[in-house]
């Protein structure tokens, strides 16, 4: 997926997956997934996408600091 964040284009196909977490079953309107990526330059991104009733009804790529990425990993251990 290519996404523009603050005017810069990022491509998840060129990033490394750190961790992926799924909540709910496939097709569940409240289900969603979160995937933490790291780019070659050390920038972290959280990809989120889910059903219409989930916290992430549309796909989104959010830039995270290294500290916030580590906190997300800890919460999802």
HUZIGI-V201486 format. One record per residue. PSI is psi in whole degrees, -180 to 180 (NA if undefined). Layout:
# HUZIGI-V201486
psi = [PSI PSI]
This chain:
# HUZIGI-V201486
psi = [132 135 144 124 118 43 -2 137 130 143 113 -21 -21 3 163 137 127 -48 145 135 132 140 119 172 157 133 -9 121 -20 -4 155 167 150 132 125 125 155 133 166 -32 5 5 136 145 145 118 129 144 144 -172 172 -28 10 172 -16 71 -13 152 145 146 117 130 137 147 165 -37 -45 -36 -42 -40 -41 -44 -42 -42 -27 26 NA]
